[in-house]
Amino acid sequence: MWGMRVSAKADYAIRAAAELAATDAAVPLKAERISDAQDIPIKFLETILLELKHAGVVRSQRGPDGGYALARPAAEISLADVIRAVDGPLANVRGDRPENTRYAGVAAGLTDVWIAVRAALRQILEDTSLADLVSGELPERVRSLSADPEAWLSLGRIRGPGRAALAAAAPARADAGA
């Protein structure tokens, strides 16, 4: 499996889609405006917008008043929809679906762990829409998890009591300006 990594492509795609969600769907945005607003390299953004279009997340309009707009209401597009459009499945193990993994002996339960990891990702990413993101009204589960001081720490290989000490020393979210 991987450590949870959000690719630059997925990050840019969500930011571009959020920019579209924050505007009037009747007025398409030019790629250059999205690029400037979110500091996304224009060539990379154009590729991302094309992938989002093929996935039915955005639509494009040609002409002098053309540009991009969401293909559906922002409340109907989850962050998972955007990530899948540009990166494929949310979770995989060695390039395959978690349910296709099989382990022997003491590692037999690992398939269940990978399935649970995917379910947790889905719970957050499928339940958070672009409208939620843009409005700042994130789902309760997201707010609850992000309120935990340990969630703000990159723990790496730290185990045991060291985690609690680091969490206690972590600045509060409001203090961190995040």
JOLINMO-V498918 format. One record per residue. N is the residue number from 1. RES is the residue in three letters. OMEGA is omega in whole degrees, 0 to 359 (999 if undefined). D_FIRST is the distance of its C-alpha to the first C-alpha in Angstrom with 2 decimals. Layout:
# JOLINMO-V498918
n-><N/N>
res-><RES/RES>
omega-><OMEGA/OMEGA>
d_first-><D_FIRST/D_FIRST>
This chain:
# JOLINMO-V498918
n-><1/2/3/4/5/6/7/8/9/10/11/12/13/14/15/16/17/18/19/20/21/22/23/24/25/26/27/28/29/30/31/32/33/34/35/36/37/38/39/40/41/42/43/44/45/46/47/48/49/50/51/52/53/54/55/56/57/58/59/60/61/62/63/64/65/66/67/68/69/70/71/72/73/74/75/76/77/78/79/80/81/82/83/84/85/86/87/88/89/90/91/92/93/94/95/96/97/98/99/100/101/102/103/104/105/106/107/108/109/110/111/112/113/114/115/116/117/118/119/120/121/122/123/124/125/126/127/128/129/130/131/132/133/134/135/136/137/138/139/140/141/142/143/144/145/146/147/148/149/150/151/152/153/154/155/156/157/158/159/160/161/162/163/164/165/166/167/168/169/170/171/172/173/174/175/176/177/178>
res-><MET/TRP/GLY/MET/ARG/VAL/SER/ALA/LYS/ALA/ASP/TYR/ALA/ILE/ARG/ALA/ALA/ALA/GLU/LEU/ALA/ALA/THR/ASP/ALA/ALA/VAL/PRO/LEU/LYS/ALA/GLU/ARG/ILE/SER/ASP/ALA/GLN/ASP/ILE/PRO/ILE/LYS/PHE/LEU/GLU/THR/ILE/LEU/LEU/GLU/LEU/LYS/HIS/ALA/GLY/VAL/VAL/ARG/SER/GLN/ARG/GLY/PRO/ASP/GLY/GLY/TYR/ALA/LEU/ALA/ARG/PRO/ALA/ALA/GLU/ILE/SER/LEU/ALA/ASP/VAL/ILE/ARG/ALA/VAL/ASP/GLY/PRO/LEU/ALA/ASN/VAL/ARG/GLY/ASP/ARG/PRO/GLU/ASN/THR/ARG/TYR/ALA/GLY/VAL/ALA/ALA/GLY/LEU/THR/ASP/VAL/TRP/ILE/ALA/VAL/ARG/ALA/ALA/LEU/ARG/GLN/ILE/LEU/GLU/ASP/THR/SER/LEU/ALA/ASP/LEU/VAL/SER/GLY/GLU/LEU/PRO/GLU/ARG/VAL/ARG/SER/LEU/SER/ALA/ASP/PRO/GLU/ALA/TRP/LEU/SER/LEU/GLY/ARG/ILE/ARG/GLY/PRO/GLY/ARG/ALA/ALA/LEU/ALA/ALA/ALA/ALA/PRO/ALA/ARG/ALA/ASP/ALA/GLY/ALA>
omega-><179/163/181/179/174/182/175/180/179/178/179/182/179/180/178/179/177/177/177/181/183/182/178/182/180/181/181/178/174/179/181/180/177/180/180/184/185/179/179/178/189/181/178/180/180/177/180/180/177/178/177/177/180/180/180/179/178/173/178/178/180/174/183/177/184/180/183/175/176/180/179/176/182/180/181/181/180/174/177/178/182/181/179/181/184/184/182/185/181/183/173/179/181/177/181/178/181/181/179/180/177/180/181/172/186/180/184/181/183/177/179/178/181/177/179/177/178/179/179/176/179/183/181/188/178/182/178/181/175/178/177/182/184/182/185/179/182/178/182/181/179/180/181/180/182/177/180/181/179/180/182/182/170/189/180/184/183/180/171/187/179/179/181/180/178/180/180/182/182/177/176/183/181/180/182/180/183/999>
d_first-><0.00/3.77/6.88/8.98/10.82/13.82/15.15/18.86/19.52/18.22/20.07/23.16/23.05/23.09/25.83/27.84/27.64/28.69/31.59/32.64/32.36/34.68/37.40/39.83/38.30/41.75/41.65/38.93/37.50/37.65/34.47/36.31/36.87/33.21/32.35/34.97/34.16/30.46/30.70/28.52/29.53/31.63/30.42/26.76/27.95/29.97/27.03/25.03/28.12/28.55/25.05/25.76/29.10/27.79/25.49/28.58/27.60/30.44/33.72/35.86/39.60/41.62/44.76/46.08/44.89/41.56/38.04/34.99/34.74/32.36/32.81/32.67/33.52/31.04/30.84/29.47/26.60/23.44/21.03/18.47/21.05/21.24/17.55/17.21/20.41/19.21/15.43/14.94/12.69/11.44/7.95/6.26/4.19/5.92/8.34/9.33/9.99/8.63/12.28/12.44/10.42/13.00/13.27/16.65/18.63/17.48/13.77/14.98/14.25/10.49/10.53/12.66/10.46/7.70/10.96/12.40/9.88/10.59/14.19/14.48/13.49/15.93/18.52/18.79/18.39/20.40/23.02/23.70/26.00/27.35/30.60/29.08/27.67/30.98/33.16/31.26/31.40/27.76/26.92/27.72/24.15/23.14/26.30/25.82/22.33/23.39/26.58/24.86/25.51/22.34/20.37/22.05/20.93/18.09/17.83/15.59/16.36/19.34/19.82/22.84/26.07/25.04/22.99/26.17/28.28/26.10/26.06/29.84/30.33/28.26/30.63/31.02/29.53/33.07/33.96/31.00/32.17/28.80>
